[in-house]
């Protein structure tokens, strides 16, 4: 199974498609097989992406490279994430930093990293105080 994000011409995201095994379906739709423009079956000898272009030509015109919508293949399936990377909420993409699904599993690691950055900042402050005393023009 491969996953694609559908991006409109204005750059907004329309949804995510699961493509493979002879069909393409939009994720996040309660019953994609009964919902218009949410499920497409490929005909024999036809790829799932070609089936999308055939069934929903207003989104994916077959011969137009500058079609209104584009599909971008993603490297991670829904639910997978890169370790220690926050994920913004789908409804609030501009909010930062977003959620991190591995919060609980990495709590100890994050506490240690927090303590280490405090120690490093203190040592840097000591270095700057030392340099300031001997050569005030440096810090």
N, C-alpha and C positions, 0 to 999 in steps of 0.2 A: 504494500500500500504506500502510495506517495501522497504528499500533502502540498496544496497550493493555496496561496493567499490571493484573493481577487481584489485588485486595486483599480478604482475608477480613474477616468481621465483627469479628474481634479486632485488626485492623490489620496482620496479617502478610501478606507478599507471597506469592502462590501461583505466580506466573509471568508471562510476557509473551506476548501474543498478537499474531500478524501477521494483519491482517484486510484482505481485499480480493480482487478477481478471483474472486468467487463462493465463497470459503472462508475459514475462520478456523483457524489452527493455532498450537499452543503452541510457542514457541521453546525450544530446549534439550532437546527430546525427540528421541531418535535416529531414530525412524521414526514421525512423528506420525500418518500415515494408517493405521497398523496398531495404534496405541496407543489404548486406551479414553480418552475425554474429552480427547483432544489434537488432534483434527481434526474439523471440521464443514463440510459442504458446504451451501450455501444452495440452496433450491428456486427454480424460476423465479418472479420477482416478489417474492422474499423477501430482505431484507438479511442480510448475514453476522451481524450482531449479533442479529437476530431468530432466525436459525438456531441460534445458541448458546443462546438462551433456550429454544428448542424442544427441542433435543437434550439439554441438561444442565439440566433445570429445578430440580434440587436446589441448584445454584449460583446460577442466575439465574432465579428465578420471574418469569414474564412480567407478572403484575399486581401484584407486591409491590414498592413503591418502597424498602422496607427489607429487601431480600433479603440473604441471608448474605454474598454476595460482590458486589463492585462492580468495574466496569471504568473505568479512568481513561486517557484518551487522553494519550499522551506526544508532545512536540513534536520529539524527536530519535529517529531510528531507532537500533537497536542498532549499536554501533560508532562512532556520532557522539558528539561531546562538545563542551562549551563550552570555549573556549580558557582555559587556566590555572586550571581547576577540577579538584580531585581527585575521584576516584570511589571510593567505598567498595567493597570486595569483596562480592559477592553473598552469600557465606557468613558474612561477618563485618561486618554493616552498622554496628555500633557502633564498630568500629575506626576510628581517625583518624590521618592525614588521608586515607588511601586512596591509590590509584595515580593518576598523571596520564599518560594515553597519549601526550602530546606532550613528555615529558621530554627526549628526545634532540634534537628540533627546537628546543626553547626553552632549551637549556642555556646558550648565550651570553647571551641576554636575562636569564635568572635570575641569572647571575653578575654582570652589570652592576647589576641591581636590588639584589643583596646588598651590593655595594660602596657603592651610593648610600645605603642605609639606615645603614650604618656611619658614613659621613661625616655624615649628618644627625644621628645620635645624638651624635657627637663635638661637633658645633657646638652642639647643644642643651645638652650638658654645659658647654661654654664659657660660654654665655649664663647658665646658672644659677650658675656660679662667679662671673661678673662681677656679677650682681645680688646675690649673697650678700655679696660684699665691700662693696658700697655700701649695701645695705638688707637686713640679715640676716633680717628678718621675712617677706620675699616667698617665698623658696625653701625 
